[in-house]
Amino acid sequence: MGKIIVHNIYLRVIILLWLSWLLTIPSIAEDSSDTAIFQPATEVTETVASTEPTTIDTLTSLLTQKTLIDKEIKALSGLLKSATSDSEKAQLNLDLADKVKEAQDTATNIENLAASTDISILRSVKEETFNFEREFFSLLEPTLKEMNHLTSDVRAKAELRERIEFVNKRIPVVKTAIENTKQLEAEAESGELKSHLSKLKARWQQRLDSLETERSAATLQLEKYILDEKIREENAPSYLKTFFQKRAWVLLKAVGALLLILLASKLVHRFLTLTLKGYQKENRSVRFRVIDLLHRTVTIILTVLAPMLVFYLFEDWVLFTLSILLLIGVAFSLREAIPRYWHQIEIFLNIGSVREGERILMDGLPWEVKNINLFTTLYNPRANLTKRVKLRELTGLNSRPCHTNEPWFPCERGDWVILSDGTRGKVIGISLELIELIQRGGARCTYTLSNFLDASPQNLSLNFRIKELLGISYNNQKMVTTEAPAKLKAYLEKRLTDENYDKILLNLNVEFAKANDSSLDLVVIADFKGDAADIYNRLRRTLQRYCVDAASEFDWEIPFPQVTFHNSAIA
């Protein structure tokens, strides 16, 4: 046993070291230049040091860039002054605004780099107020850009197809207009009309040439997209390689971080189990339950945050944004569930409406709460049934302390019972769904648990009583309350002893029952041990037989029901 424990510890330590190594491996570079052969450390250091630009070099480069931008601004300003059309002016204004913004950013970078600090706080710029909508959409921007990039080709092809369809609908119309114009030009006699129709035909022809050119351009672009798509399909392995280099490696590290957290949680749980006595007992104290709840809560939080931290450290903003959105969605869904979870936490801590060791009624059957956990164990000791339920199924229920003599179930396996419909059998199977009985002769009856309980089973396996009636005629009225019961009891005791029924007989008594319409009834009350439950009906028949034999022995008449008609005389 000790070797197995040591082996498990070594295995977990190896897995822990592997996961730590996985998280510290640098990500695979996207460019092929990262596959260069490693050089000695000193040479690499010297090369990096010699090629790294200094602050002076960077400032010189920025100043040169600013000079070029200023020249472009000056040129754009000259073009704006000489522009004549409104559309050209609008475009030049946009270009000029972009260049001015670029010049301002370059000047700011020069100032910050020269000062070796961020001096933006020295500028008299009013701090922008917080805008939740703007911040939220800025958070979504990386994901939206990625989706836009992934669907750009599909959307471009759809737009090209729409353009081609649009042009194809108009080309026949233009051709018809040209043919009609030609016909009218041929029929016209006026020179002025012919000149006008000729100019009109030229415009229609120009429109036709423009549409055909547009269709050709759109068709060529669509064919190019289709060709590129075929090339990508042929180069699927390289595409998959690029995908794994860019994103799947980060996902693998996130999975490694997740496994590391789960493994650490398992080790902490083992440590708590070994160091805190009673931590895993069925009836734990509230202190141990609070520790267990904190351990589970911290594990869940770290399980959620670990992949997000990996995405953040490796600057995969798409996956990081998606995880943030998923977390926000879970938070919104938990808003309404918090009160319900609060009741579950109370039950988990064993301070709620359901507590360990108490009795609870669930699905029409009493249960003992054996162990409260995320999956709670319920137990019925009489029926020997165990039920495992989720913690949320206990919310809304109430348990109470149970006493020693409280009933749990009408019977056990092996007991003989009589149901309200008269069925008598031995219980051979008890489950949460079905109860199975076997009758004398081997016939089997199956009931659902609810139907079995509704039939109010009478258990014969401890002790049982049989009552049989003997009716004698009114000729024995003088002795029926005194002498007849004593004679019948003595006769029954003798016969029961002769046939060895005295070993299972607990008590025998004969009493006067009632004066019936045509007989005086004696009742035989016999109590038997539960061991004789299987011959219950045989004992009833035996007592009836003895009673008839006793009536013959003592010359007692057994009357039958009589009906008397009274006929009044007609005057």
C-alpha positions as CSV (number, residue, x, y, z in Angstrom):
1,M,0.0,0.0,0.0
2,G,2.8,2.4,0.9
3,K,4.6,1.7,-2.5
4,I,1.4,2.5,-4.3
5,I,1.0,5.8,-2.4
6,V,4.7,6.8,-3.2
7,H,4.2,5.8,-6.8
8,N,1.1,8.0,-7.1
9,I,3.0,11.0,-5.5
10,Y,5.9,10.6,-7.9
11,L,3.5,10.4,-10.9
12,R,1.7,13.6,-9.8
13,V,5.0,15.4,-9.3
14,I,6.1,14.4,-12.8
15,I,2.8,15.6,-14.3
16,L,3.1,18.9,-12.3
17,L,6.7,19.5,-13.7
18,W,5.5,18.7,-17.2
19,L,2.6,21.2,-17.0
20,S,4.9,23.9,-15.6
21,W,7.4,23.3,-18.5
22,L,4.5,23.5,-20.9
23,L,3.4,26.9,-19.6
24,T,6.9,28.3,-19.8
25,I,7.7,27.2,-23.3
26,P,7.9,30.2,-25.7
27,S,5.2,30.2,-28.3
28,I,6.0,29.1,-31.8
29,A,6.9,32.1,-34.0
30,E,4.7,32.9,-37.0
31,D,7.5,33.7,-39.4
32,S,9.9,31.2,-40.9
33,S,12.8,33.2,-39.7
34,D,12.3,31.9,-36.2
35,T,13.6,28.5,-37.3
36,A,17.2,29.8,-37.7
37,I,20.1,27.8,-36.3
38,F,21.1,28.7,-32.7
39,Q,24.3,30.5,-32.3
40,P,26.5,30.6,-29.2
41,A,25.2,32.9,-26.5
42,T,28.0,35.4,-26.7
43,E,27.7,35.9,-30.4
44,V,23.9,36.4,-30.2
45,T,24.3,38.9,-27.4
46,E,26.9,40.9,-29.4
47,T,24.7,40.9,-32.5
48,V,21.7,42.1,-30.7
49,A,23.6,44.8,-29.0
50,S,25.1,46.0,-32.2
51,T,21.8,46.0,-34.1
52,E,19.6,47.5,-31.4
53,P,18.9,51.2,-32.2
54,T,19.8,53.9,-29.7
55,T,17.6,56.8,-28.5
56,I,19.5,59.2,-30.7
57,D,19.0,57.0,-33.8
58,T,15.3,56.7,-33.0
59,L,14.9,60.4,-32.5
60,T,16.7,61.1,-35.8
61,S,14.4,58.6,-37.6
62,L,11.3,60.2,-36.1
63,L,12.4,63.7,-37.0
64,T,13.0,62.6,-40.6
65,Q,9.6,61.1,-40.7
66,K,8.0,64.3,-39.4
67,T,9.8,66.3,-42.1
68,L,8.4,64.0,-44.8
69,I,4.9,64.3,-43.3
70,D,5.1,68.1,-43.2
71,K,6.0,68.1,-46.9
72,E,3.1,65.9,-47.7
73,I,0.8,68.3,-45.7
74,K,2.1,71.2,-47.6
75,A,1.6,69.4,-50.9
76,L,-2.0,68.5,-50.0
77,S,-2.8,72.0,-48.9
78,G,-1.6,73.3,-52.4
79,L,-3.8,70.7,-54.1
80,L,-6.7,71.6,-51.9
81,K,-6.4,75.3,-53.0
82,S,-6.3,74.4,-56.7
83,A,-9.1,71.8,-56.5
84,T,-12.4,72.7,-58.3
85,S,-14.9,69.9,-57.7
86,D,-16.5,69.3,-54.3
87,S,-15.8,65.6,-54.3
88,E,-12.1,66.2,-54.9
89,K,-12.0,68.8,-52.1
90,A,-13.7,66.4,-49.7
91,Q,-11.2,63.6,-50.4
92,L,-8.3,66.1,-50.0
93,N,-9.7,67.3,-46.7
94,L,-9.8,63.7,-45.4
95,D,-6.3,63.0,-46.5
96,L,-5.1,66.3,-45.0
97,A,-6.7,65.5,-41.6
98,D,-5.1,62.1,-41.5
99,K,-1.6,63.6,-42.2
100,V,-2.1,66.3,-39.6
101,K,-3.1,63.6,-37.0
102,E,0.0,61.6,-38.0
103,A,2.2,64.6,-37.6
104,Q,0.8,65.4,-34.1
105,D,1.4,61.8,-33.0
106,T,5.0,61.9,-34.3
107,A,5.7,65.1,-32.5
108,T,4.3,63.7,-29.3
109,N,6.5,60.6,-29.6
110,I,9.6,62.8,-30.1
111,E,8.7,64.8,-27.0
112,N,8.1,61.6,-24.9
113,L,11.2,59.9,-26.1
114,A,13.4,62.9,-25.5
115,A,12.0,63.4,-22.0
116,S,12.2,59.6,-21.3
117,T,8.7,59.7,-19.7
118,D,5.1,60.2,-20.6
119,I,4.4,63.9,-20.5
120,S,0.9,63.7,-21.7
121,I,-0.3,64.8,-18.2
122,L,1.4,68.2,-18.8
123,R,-0.8,69.0,-21.7
124,S,-4.1,70.8,-21.1
125,V,-6.2,68.0,-22.4
126,K,-9.6,67.4,-20.7
127,E,-9.8,63.8,-19.4
128,E,-12.5,61.9,-21.1
129,T,-15.5,60.7,-19.1
130,F,-16.0,56.9,-18.7
131,N,-18.3,55.6,-21.4
132,F,-19.4,52.0,-20.7
133,E,-20.7,51.4,-24.3
134,R,-17.5,52.7,-25.8
135,E,-15.3,50.6,-23.5
136,F,-17.5,47.5,-24.1
137,F,-17.2,47.8,-27.8
138,S,-13.5,48.5,-27.6
139,L,-13.3,45.2,-25.7
140,L,-15.2,43.5,-28.5
141,E,-13.1,45.1,-31.3
142,P,-10.4,42.4,-31.5
143,T,-13.0,39.6,-31.8
144,L,-15.0,41.5,-34.4
145,K,-11.9,42.3,-36.4
146,E,-11.0,38.6,-36.3
147,M,-14.5,37.6,-37.4
148,N,-14.4,40.2,-40.1
149,H,-11.0,38.8,-41.3
150,L,-12.3,35.2,-41.3
151,T,-15.4,36.1,-43.3
152,S,-13.9,38.8,-45.6
153,D,-13.5,36.4,-48.6
154,V,-17.0,35.1,-48.2
155,R,-18.5,38.5,-48.0
156,A,-16.4,39.8,-50.9
157,K,-17.6,36.9,-53.1
158,A,-21.2,37.5,-52.2
159,E,-20.8,41.2,-53.1
160,L,-19.2,40.3,-56.4
161,R,-22.0,37.9,-57.3
162,E,-24.6,40.6,-56.4
163,R,-22.8,43.1,-58.7
164,I,-22.7,40.6,-61.6
165,E,-26.4,39.9,-61.1
166,F,-27.1,43.6,-60.9
167,V,-25.2,44.3,-64.2
168,N,-26.7,41.3,-66.0
169,K,-30.2,42.6,-65.4
170,R,-29.3,46.0,-66.9
171,I,-27.3,45.0,-70.0
172,P,-30.3,43.5,-71.9
173,V,-32.2,46.7,-71.2
174,V,-29.4,48.9,-72.6
175,K,-29.0,46.7,-75.6
176,T,-32.7,46.9,-76.4
177,A,-32.5,50.7,-76.0
178,I,-29.6,50.8,-78.5
179,E,-31.4,48.7,-81.1
180,N,-34.5,50.8,-80.8
181,T,-32.5,54.0,-81.1
182,K,-30.8,52.6,-84.2
183,Q,-34.2,51.8,-85.8
184,L,-35.6,55.2,-85.1
185,E,-32.4,56.9,-86.4
186,A,-32.8,54.9,-89.7
187,E,-36.4,55.9,-90.0
188,A,-35.9,59.6,-89.1
189,E,-36.0,62.1,-92.0
190,S,-35.0,65.3,-90.1
191,G,-31.3,65.9,-89.8
192,E,-31.7,67.4,-86.3
193,L,-33.6,64.4,-85.0
194,K,-31.0,62.0,-86.5
195,S,-28.2,64.0,-84.8
196,H,-30.0,63.8,-81.5
197,L,-30.7,60.1,-81.8
198,S,-27.1,59.5,-82.8
199,K,-25.8,61.3,-79.6
200,L,-28.4,59.3,-77.6
201,K,-27.2,56.0,-79.2
202,A,-23.6,57.0,-78.3
203,R,-24.5,57.5,-74.7
204,W,-26.3,54.2,-74.5
205,Q,-23.3,52.5,-76.1
206,Q,-21.0,54.1,-73.6
207,R,-23.3,52.9,-70.8
208,L,-23.3,49.4,-72.3
209,D,-19.5,49.4,-72.5
210,S,-19.3,50.6,-68.9
211,L,-21.6,47.8,-67.7
212,E,-19.7,45.1,-69.6
213,T,-16.5,46.4,-68.2
214,E,-17.9,46.3,-64.7
215,R,-19.1,42.8,-65.3
216,S,-15.8,41.6,-66.6
217,A,-13.9,43.1,-63.7
218,A,-16.3,41.6,-61.1
219,T,-16.1,38.2,-62.9
220,L,-12.3,38.3,-62.9
221,Q,-12.2,39.2,-59.2
222,L,-14.7,36.4,-58.4
223,E,-12.6,33.9,-60.4
224,K,-9.5,35.1,-58.5
225,Y,-11.2,34.5,-55.1
226,I,-12.4,31.0,-56.2
227,L,-8.9,30.2,-57.4
228,D,-7.4,31.4,-54.2
229,E,-9.9,29.3,-52.3
230,K,-8.9,26.2,-54.3
231,I,-5.2,26.9,-53.6
232,R,-6.0,27.1,-49.8
233,E,-7.8,23.9,-50.0
234,E,-4.9,22.2,-51.7
235,N,-2.5,23.7,-49.1
236,A,-4.7,22.7,-46.2
237,P,-1.8,21.2,-44.2
238,S,0.1,24.5,-44.3
239,Y,-3.0,26.4,-43.3
240,L,-3.6,24.1,-40.4
241,K,0.1,24.5,-39.5
242,T,-0.4,28.3,-39.5
243,F,-3.5,27.9,-37.3
244,F,-1.7,25.8,-34.8
245,Q,1.3,28.2,-34.7
246,K,-1.0,31.2,-34.1
247,R,-3.8,30.0,-31.8
248,A,-3.8,26.3,-31.0
249,W,-0.5,26.6,-29.1
250,V,-2.0,29.2,-26.8
251,L,-5.1,27.0,-26.3
252,L,-2.8,24.1,-25.5
253,K,-1.1,26.2,-22.8
254,A,-4.5,27.2,-21.5
255,V,-5.5,23.6,-21.2
256,G,-2.2,22.9,-19.4
257,A,-2.9,25.7,-16.9
258,L,-6.3,24.3,-16.3
259,L,-4.9,20.8,-15.7
260,L,-2.3,22.3,-13.4
261,I,-5.0,24.0,-11.3
262,L,-7.1,20.8,-11.1
263,L,-4.0,18.8,-10.1
264,A,-3.0,21.3,-7.5
265,S,-6.6,21.2,-6.2
266,K,-6.5,17.5,-5.9
267,L,-3.2,17.6,-4.0
268,V,-4.6,20.2,-1.6
269,H,-7.7,18.1,-1.0
270,R,-5.4,15.1,-0.3
271,F,-3.4,17.2,2.1
272,L,-6.5,18.4,3.9
273,T,-7.8,14.8,4.2
274,L,-4.5,13.6,5.7
275,T,-3.9,16.5,8.1
276,L,-7.5,17.2,9.3
277,K,-9.0,14.3,11.1
278,G,-12.7,13.8,10.4
279,Y,-12.5,15.9,7.2
280,Q,-14.1,13.1,5.2
281,K,-16.5,11.8,7.9
282,E,-20.2,11.5,7.1
283,N,-21.3,13.8,9.9
284,R,-18.7,16.6,9.6
285,S,-18.6,19.8,11.6
286,V,-19.5,23.1,10.1
287,R,-15.8,24.2,10.3
288,F,-14.8,21.3,8.0
289,R,-17.7,22.1,5.6
290,V,-16.6,25.7,5.4
291,I,-13.1,24.7,4.5
292,D,-14.4,22.3,1.9
293,L,-16.7,25.0,0.4
294,L,-13.8,27.5,0.3
295,H,-11.6,24.9,-1.4
296,R,-14.2,24.2,-4.1
297,T,-14.9,27.9,-4.6
298,V,-11.2,28.8,-5.0
299,T,-10.8,25.9,-7.4
300,I,-13.7,27.1,-9.6
301,I,-12.4,30.7,-9.6
302,L,-8.9,29.6,-10.5
303,T,-10.2,27.3,-13.2
304,V,-12.0,30.2,-14.8
305,L,-9.1,32.7,-14.4
306,A,-6.2,30.5,-15.4
307,P,-7.0,30.2,-19.2
308,M,-7.8,33.9,-19.2
309,L,-4.4,34.7,-17.7
310,V,-2.7,32.6,-20.3
311,F,-4.6,34.5,-23.1
312,Y,-3.6,37.8,-21.5
313,L,0.1,36.9,-21.1
314,F,0.5,35.7,-24.6
315,E,-1.6,38.6,-26.0
316,D,-4.2,36.6,-27.8
317,W,-6.9,39.3,-27.5
318,V,-9.4,37.3,-29.5
319,L,-9.5,34.4,-27.1
320,F,-9.2,36.7,-24.1
321,T,-12.2,38.7,-25.3
322,L,-14.3,35.6,-25.9
323,S,-13.5,34.4,-22.4
324,I,-14.5,37.8,-21.0
325,L,-17.8,37.6,-22.9
326,L,-18.4,34.1,-21.6
327,L,-17.6,35.2,-18.1
328,I,-20.0,38.1,-18.4
329,G,-22.8,35.8,-19.7
330,V,-22.3,33.4,-16.8
331,A,-22.4,36.3,-14.4
332,F,-25.7,37.6,-15.9
333,S,-27.2,34.1,-15.8
334,L,-26.2,33.7,-12.1
335,R,-28.1,36.8,-11.1
336,E,-31.4,35.0,-10.6
337,A,-29.7,31.8,-9.4
338,I,-27.9,33.3,-6.5
339,P,-30.8,33.0,-4.0
340,R,-31.3,29.4,-5.0
341,Y,-27.5,28.7,-4.6
342,W,-27.5,30.4,-1.3
343,H,-30.1,27.8,0.1
344,Q,-27.9,25.1,-1.4
345,I,-24.8,26.5,0.4
346,E,-26.8,26.5,3.7
347,I,-27.7,22.8,3.2
348,F,-24.1,22.0,2.1
349,L,-22.8,23.5,5.4
350,N,-25.4,21.4,7.3
351,I,-27.1,24.5,8.7
352,G,-30.1,24.6,6.4
353,S,-33.5,23.0,6.4
354,V,-32.1,19.5,5.6
355,R,-29.4,18.1,7.9
356,E,-27.4,14.9,8.2
357,G,-28.7,12.1,10.4
358,E,-32.3,13.4,10.2
359,R,-35.4,12.0,8.6
360,I,-36.8,13.4,5.4
361,L,-39.8,12.5,3.3
362,M,-39.1,12.4,-0.4
363,D,-41.2,10.8,-3.2
364,G,-43.6,9.4,-0.6
365,L,-40.9,7.5,1.3
366,P,-39.0,8.4,4.5
367,W,-35.2,8.6,4.1
368,E,-32.3,9.1,6.5
369,V,-29.9,11.8,5.3
370,K,-26.6,9.9,5.5
371,N,-24.2,12.3,3.8
372,I,-24.7,15.8,2.5
373,N,-22.4,16.8,-0.4
374,L,-22.8,17.9,-4.0
375,F,-24.5,14.6,-4.4
376,T,-26.4,13.7,-1.2
377,T,-26.8,10.1,-0.1
378,L,-30.2,9.1,1.3
379,Y,-30.8,5.7,3.0
380,N,-33.9,3.7,4.0
381,P,-32.7,1.2,6.7
382,R,-35.8,-1.1,6.6
383,A,-36.0,-1.5,2.9
384,N,-32.2,-1.3,2.5
385,L,-32.5,1.3,-0.3
386,T,-30.0,3.9,-1.2
387,K,-30.7,7.0,-3.2
388,R,-28.3,9.7,-4.5
389,V,-29.8,13.1,-5.2
390,K,-28.4,16.4,-6.3
391,L,-28.0,19.1,-3.7
392,R,-30.6,21.4,-5.5
393,E,-33.3,18.7,-5.1
394,L,-33.2,19.2,-1.3
395,T,-34.1,22.9,-1.5
396,G,-37.6,23.4,-0.3
397,L,-37.6,20.2,1.8
398,N,-37.4,19.9,5.6
399,S,-35.9,17.2,7.7
400,R,-36.5,16.4,11.4
401,P,-34.8,14.3,14.1
402,C,-35.9,10.6,13.9
403,H,-36.6,8.3,16.9
404,T,-35.6,4.6,17.3
405,N,-39.1,3.1,16.9
406,E,-40.2,5.1,13.9
407,P,-41.4,3.0,10.9
408,W,-39.4,3.2,7.7
409,F,-41.0,0.7,5.4
410,P,-43.9,-1.8,5.7
411,C,-41.7,-4.9,5.1
412,E,-38.3,-6.3,4.4
413,R,-37.1,-8.8,1.8
414,G,-38.4,-12.3,2.8
415,D,-41.5,-11.0,4.6
416,W,-45.0,-12.3,3.9
417,V,-47.6,-9.6,3.3
418,I,-51.3,-9.4,2.5
419,L,-52.4,-6.4,0.3
420,S,-55.8,-4.6,0.4
421,D,-56.8,-6.4,-2.8
422,G,-56.4,-9.8,-1.1
423,T,-53.1,-10.7,-2.7
424,R,-50.8,-12.6,-0.4
425,G,-47.1,-13.2,-1.1
426,K,-43.5,-13.2,0.0
427,V,-41.5,-10.1,-0.8
428,I,-38.5,-11.1,-2.9
429,G,-37.5,-7.8,-4.4
430,I,-37.5,-4.2,-3.3
431,S,-36.2,-1.3,-5.4
432,L,-36.9,2.4,-5.9
433,E,-39.1,1.5,-8.9
434,L,-40.7,-2.0,-8.3
435,I,-41.8,-4.4,-5.5
436,E,-42.0,-8.1,-6.5
437,L,-44.0,-10.7,-4.6
438,I,-44.0,-14.5,-5.1
439,Q,-47.2,-16.4,-4.1
440,R,-47.6,-20.0,-3.1
441,G,-47.2,-22.1,-6.2
442,G,-44.6,-19.7,-7.7
443,A,-46.8,-17.0,-9.3
444,R,-45.1,-13.6,-9.2
445,C,-46.8,-10.2,-8.8
446,T,-45.0,-6.9,-9.5
447,Y,-46.1,-3.5,-8.2
448,T,-44.7,0.0,-8.5
449,L,-43.5,1.4,-5.3
450,S,-46.3,3.9,-5.0
451,N,-49.0,1.3,-5.8
452,F,-47.6,-1.1,-3.3
453,L,-47.7,1.5,-0.5
454,D,-51.2,2.6,-1.5
455,A,-52.3,-1.1,-1.1
456,S,-51.6,-0.8,2.7
457,P,-49.6,-4.1,3.0
458,Q,-50.3,-6.2,6.1
459,N,-47.0,-7.8,7.3
460,L,-47.5,-11.4,8.7
461,S,-43.8,-12.2,9.3
462,L,-43.7,-11.1,13.0
463,N,-47.0,-12.4,14.4
464,F,-50.5,-12.6,13.0
465,R,-54.1,-13.3,14.2
466,I,-56.8,-15.4,12.6
467,K,-60.5,-15.0,13.4
468,E,-63.0,-17.6,12.4
469,L,-66.8,-17.7,13.1
470,L,-68.9,-20.7,14.0
471,G,-72.7,-20.3,14.0
472,I,-74.9,-22.7,16.1
473,S,-78.7,-22.8,16.3
474,Y,-80.8,-21.1,18.8
475,N,-81.6,-24.5,20.4
476,N,-78.2,-24.1,22.3
477,Q,-79.1,-20.6,23.6
478,K,-78.7,-21.5,27.3
479,M,-75.1,-22.8,26.9
480,V,-73.8,-20.6,24.1
481,T,-72.3,-17.9,26.4
482,T,-70.9,-20.2,29.0
483,E,-70.3,-23.9,28.3
484,A,-70.0,-23.9,24.5
485,P,-67.0,-21.5,24.3
486,A,-65.1,-23.6,26.9
487,K,-65.9,-26.9,25.1
488,L,-64.9,-25.5,21.7
489,K,-61.6,-24.1,23.0
490,A,-60.6,-27.4,24.7
491,Y,-61.4,-29.3,21.5
492,L,-59.4,-26.9,19.3
493,E,-56.4,-27.1,21.6
494,K,-56.4,-30.9,21.5
495,R,-56.7,-31.0,17.7
496,L,-54.0,-28.4,17.2
497,T,-51.7,-30.3,19.5
498,D,-52.4,-33.6,17.8
499,E,-51.4,-32.1,14.4
500,N,-48.3,-30.3,15.8
501,Y,-49.7,-26.8,15.4
502,D,-49.1,-26.0,19.0
503,K,-45.5,-25.1,18.3
504,I,-46.5,-22.1,16.2
505,L,-49.6,-21.2,18.3
506,L,-49.1,-18.3,20.6
507,N,-52.7,-17.8,22.0
508,L,-56.1,-19.4,21.5
509,N,-59.4,-18.1,22.7
510,V,-63.1,-18.7,22.0
511,E,-65.8,-16.1,22.7
512,F,-69.4,-15.4,22.0
513,A,-69.5,-13.0,19.1
514,K,-73.1,-12.0,18.4
515,A,-76.7,-13.2,18.0
516,N,-77.2,-13.4,14.3
517,D,-80.5,-13.6,12.4
518,S,-80.6,-17.4,12.2
519,S,-77.6,-18.4,14.4
520,L,-75.7,-17.7,17.5
521,D,-72.1,-17.0,16.5
522,L,-68.9,-18.0,18.3
523,V,-65.6,-16.4,17.3
524,V,-62.3,-18.4,17.4
525,I,-59.3,-16.1,17.9
526,A,-55.9,-17.7,17.2
527,D,-52.5,-15.9,17.3
528,F,-49.6,-17.6,15.5
529,K,-45.9,-16.9,15.1
530,G,-44.6,-15.2,12.0
531,D,-42.8,-18.4,10.9
532,A,-46.2,-19.8,9.9
533,A,-47.0,-16.9,7.6
534,D,-46.6,-19.0,4.5
535,I,-49.4,-21.3,5.6
536,Y,-51.8,-18.5,6.6
537,N,-54.7,-19.8,4.4
538,R,-54.1,-23.4,5.5
539,L,-54.5,-22.4,9.1
540,R,-57.7,-20.7,8.3
541,R,-59.1,-23.8,6.6
542,T,-57.8,-26.0,9.5
543,L,-59.7,-23.9,12.1
544,Q,-62.9,-24.0,10.0
545,R,-62.5,-27.8,9.8
546,Y,-62.0,-28.2,13.5
547,C,-65.1,-26.0,14.2
548,V,-67.3,-28.2,12.0
549,D,-65.9,-31.4,13.7
550,A,-66.5,-29.9,17.1
551,A,-70.2,-29.2,16.2
552,S,-70.6,-32.8,15.1
553,E,-68.9,-33.9,18.3
554,F,-71.1,-31.9,20.6
555,D,-74.3,-32.3,18.5
556,W,-74.6,-28.6,17.8
557,E,-76.8,-27.8,14.8
558,I,-75.3,-25.4,12.3
559,P,-78.2,-23.5,10.9
560,F,-78.5,-21.9,7.5
561,P,-79.9,-18.5,6.7
562,Q,-83.7,-18.6,6.6
563,V,-86.3,-16.2,5.3
564,T,-89.8,-16.1,6.8
565,F,-92.8,-14.7,4.9
566,H,-95.8,-13.4,6.9
567,N,-99.2,-13.6,5.0
568,S,-102.1,-11.8,6.7
569,A,-105.6,-13.3,6.4
570,I,-107.9,-11.6,4.0
571,A,-111.3,-10.9,5.7
